[in-house]
């Protein structure tokens, strides 16, 4: 009888140990599987908002001072220098419509285009106008008379515009008339 009780106790004890061992082994397998899954998951993203690079205020004030100083100048070198300085202020800044300096960036870039034209560097002015269109997609500046900067610069820089194309541009009527007159006489 003792022998039967001992064997039944032993089997119960072995069963418990076997169940405990299976539980431990199962836990290890489950945890190692989870560990492998976690190791393959990408790290959590901490901050997905873009870093905003702003226009340097010192550079902006230097451009403004130089612009005021050469306002009545007729020196192509000074116009080119102002255009180059305007473009330096924009280096490294990525603009988008809600960027806090977007309007100032557009104005600086437009100032550079206009001053390249004034300085006689039409090729660089055209390149910078194209860059303006890429940097500020579907955006434009409007002058006080509600005319378009992009249309005005296009009219000034593209001598091959037809009369119809010129008529379609939103530019100052006096400029449109003068460009039409110049193109008529150049034929």
Secondary structure, DSSP 8 states (H G I E B T S, - for coil): -HHHHHHHHHHHHHHHHHHHHHHHHHHHHHHHHHHHHHHHS----S--S-------HHHHHHHHHHHHHTTT---HHHHHHHHHHHHHHHTT----TT-TTHHHHHHHHHHHHHHHHHTT-HHHHHHHHHHHHHHTTT---B-TTS-BHHHHHHHHH-TT--HHHHHHS---HHHHHHHHHHHHHH-
